[in-house]
Amino acid sequence: MTDVQIRPEVEAKQENAAGTCCSSRRAVLLGAGAAGATAVLAACGTSTDSNPNGTDFANDPAPAGSAAAPGGADSTSGTGSSGGTALVAAADVSVGSGVILDNYVVTQPTKGTFKAFSKVCTHQGCDVTEIEDGEIICKCHNAHYSIKDGSPTSGPAKSPLEATKVKLDGDQVVTA
């Protein structure tokens, strides 16, 4: 077997060439990474010149579920003849049960008596998802509320659902 030996001046040239190669490659990769990071940070930046959230953006918004926007997405026919916002047709709300809308739960505990509550659970802010056996149910943590007054009947919730006054206007349940 033959032992190959490299002269010191050849070894120095090879190290220099390798160093130039690797430094150059490293510099290219670092530059590309820096350019990518700059692009990401620029996309995340904020500007005070315009509002990307629309013109109705508030610096001090109300907590979720604290109030519903008038004429919101759960309005089925706009404003009732008495000025309230129409929520649902009375015929769509069964006696002893209710319906869950975009912002409200509308119930009919007894024939001709309609109630409306926020659909936001008072335990941890999930939306209620079911009405069963005279109770409004939040499946997040199994909180149950009465369809009569929104009071908690079982589960972790301690506060009632926020009530909204409603009345019957013709064949529509409207906000009072």
C-alpha positions as CSV (number, residue, x, y, z in Angstrom):
1,M,0.0,0.0,0.0
2,T,1.2,3.5,-0.8
3,D,1.1,6.3,1.7
4,V,0.1,9.6,0.1
5,Q,1.6,12.6,1.6
6,I,0.6,16.2,0.8
7,R,3.1,19.0,0.9
8,P,2.3,21.8,3.3
9,E,1.9,24.5,0.6
10,V,-0.6,22.3,-1.3
11,E,-2.5,21.6,1.9
12,A,-2.7,25.3,2.6
13,K,-4.1,26.0,-0.9
14,Q,-6.8,23.2,-0.4
15,E,-7.8,24.7,3.0
16,N,-8.0,28.2,1.5
17,A,-10.1,26.9,-1.4
18,A,-12.4,24.9,0.9
19,G,-12.7,27.9,3.3
20,T,-13.7,30.2,0.4
21,C,-16.1,27.6,-0.9
22,C,-17.8,27.1,2.5
23,S,-17.8,30.7,3.5
24,S,-19.4,31.6,0.3
25,R,-22.0,29.0,0.6
26,R,-22.6,29.9,4.2
27,A,-22.9,33.6,3.2
28,V,-25.4,32.8,0.5
29,L,-27.5,30.7,2.9
30,L,-27.4,33.3,5.7
31,G,-28.3,36.1,3.2
32,A,-31.3,34.1,1.9
33,G,-32.4,33.4,5.5
34,A,-32.1,37.1,6.4
35,A,-34.1,38.1,3.3
36,G,-36.8,35.6,4.2
37,A,-37.0,36.8,7.8
38,T,-37.2,40.4,6.6
39,A,-40.1,39.6,4.3
40,V,-42.0,37.8,7.2
41,L,-41.4,40.7,9.6
42,A,-42.5,43.3,7.0
43,A,-45.7,41.4,6.5
44,C,-46.4,41.3,10.2
45,G,-45.8,45.1,10.6
46,T,-48.6,47.5,11.4
47,S,-49.3,50.9,10.0
48,T,-51.1,53.8,11.5
49,D,-52.0,55.2,8.1
50,S,-55.0,52.9,7.5
51,N,-57.1,50.5,9.4
52,P,-57.0,46.9,8.1
53,N,-59.9,45.9,10.3
54,G,-62.4,48.2,8.6
55,T,-63.9,51.5,9.6
56,D,-65.9,50.2,12.6
57,F,-62.8,49.1,14.5
58,A,-62.7,50.3,18.1
59,N,-59.6,50.7,20.3
60,D,-61.7,49.6,23.3
61,P,-64.0,46.8,22.1
62,A,-66.8,45.3,24.2
63,P,-66.2,41.8,25.6
64,A,-67.6,39.0,23.5
65,G,-71.2,38.3,24.2
66,S,-71.8,41.5,26.1
67,A,-74.1,43.0,23.5
68,A,-75.4,42.1,20.1
69,A,-75.2,44.3,17.1
70,P,-78.6,45.6,16.1
71,G,-79.9,44.1,12.9
72,G,-77.2,41.5,13.0
73,A,-76.9,38.4,10.9
74,D,-79.6,36.6,12.8
75,S,-82.2,39.1,11.7
76,T,-84.6,37.3,9.4
77,S,-86.8,40.1,8.2
78,G,-85.2,43.4,9.4
79,T,-87.2,45.7,11.6
80,G,-90.6,44.8,12.8
81,S,-93.6,47.1,12.5
82,S,-93.1,48.3,16.1
83,G,-89.4,49.2,15.6
84,G,-87.7,46.1,17.1
85,T,-85.4,43.8,15.2
86,A,-87.0,40.7,13.9
87,L,-85.2,37.6,15.3
88,V,-87.3,34.6,14.2
89,A,-90.7,33.6,13.1
90,A,-92.8,32.6,16.1
91,A,-93.9,29.4,14.3
92,D,-90.2,28.3,14.2
93,V,-89.9,28.3,18.0
94,S,-91.6,25.2,19.5
95,V,-93.4,25.3,22.9
96,G,-91.1,24.0,25.6
97,S,-88.0,24.5,23.4
98,G,-86.3,27.1,21.3
99,V,-83.9,28.0,18.5
100,I,-80.3,29.0,18.5
101,L,-79.5,31.9,16.2
102,D,-76.3,33.8,15.3
103,N,-76.3,35.9,18.5
104,Y,-79.4,34.7,20.5
105,V,-81.2,31.8,21.9
106,V,-85.0,32.4,21.5
107,T,-87.2,30.1,23.6
108,Q,-90.9,29.6,24.2
109,P,-91.2,28.1,27.7
110,T,-95.0,28.3,27.6
111,K,-97.4,28.8,24.7
112,G,-97.2,32.5,23.6
113,T,-94.4,33.4,26.0
114,F,-91.1,34.1,24.2
115,K,-87.7,34.7,25.8
116,A,-84.3,35.6,24.3
117,F,-80.9,35.2,25.8
118,S,-77.3,35.6,24.6
119,K,-76.0,32.4,23.2
120,V,-72.6,32.9,24.9
121,C,-72.1,30.6,27.9
122,T,-71.3,32.5,31.1
123,H,-68.9,29.9,32.3
124,Q,-66.0,30.4,29.8
125,G,-67.5,32.1,26.8
126,C,-68.3,29.1,24.5
127,D,-71.5,29.2,22.5
128,V,-74.4,27.1,23.6
129,T,-75.2,24.4,21.1
130,E,-78.4,22.5,22.1
131,I,-81.8,22.9,23.5
132,E,-83.1,19.7,25.1
133,D,-85.7,18.9,27.7
134,G,-86.4,22.5,28.6
135,E,-82.7,23.4,29.0
136,I,-80.2,25.3,26.9
137,I,-76.9,23.4,26.9
138,C,-73.3,24.4,26.4
139,K,-71.3,21.3,25.4
140,C,-67.9,22.9,26.2
141,H,-68.1,22.1,29.9
142,N,-71.7,20.7,30.1
143,A,-73.4,23.9,31.5
144,H,-77.2,23.8,31.5
145,Y,-79.6,26.8,31.6
146,S,-83.3,27.1,32.0
147,I,-85.3,28.1,28.9
148,K,-87.6,30.1,31.2
149,D,-85.1,32.6,32.6
150,G,-81.6,31.6,31.4
151,S,-80.6,30.7,35.0
152,P,-78.0,27.9,35.4
153,T,-79.6,24.6,36.3
154,S,-76.5,22.4,36.4
155,G,-72.8,22.3,35.4
156,P,-70.1,24.8,36.2
157,A,-71.9,28.0,35.2
158,K,-72.8,30.3,38.1
159,S,-74.4,33.2,36.2
160,P,-77.5,33.3,34.0
161,L,-77.4,33.9,30.3
162,E,-77.8,37.6,29.5
163,A,-81.5,38.2,28.7
164,T,-82.8,40.4,25.9
165,K,-86.4,41.6,26.0
166,V,-88.5,40.4,23.1
167,K,-92.1,40.6,22.1
168,L,-94.4,39.1,19.5
169,D,-95.0,41.5,16.5
170,G,-97.4,39.8,14.2
171,D,-95.9,36.4,13.4
172,Q,-92.3,37.5,14.3
173,V,-90.4,37.5,17.6
174,V,-88.7,40.9,17.7
175,T,-86.5,42.8,20.2
176,A,-88.5,45.0,22.4
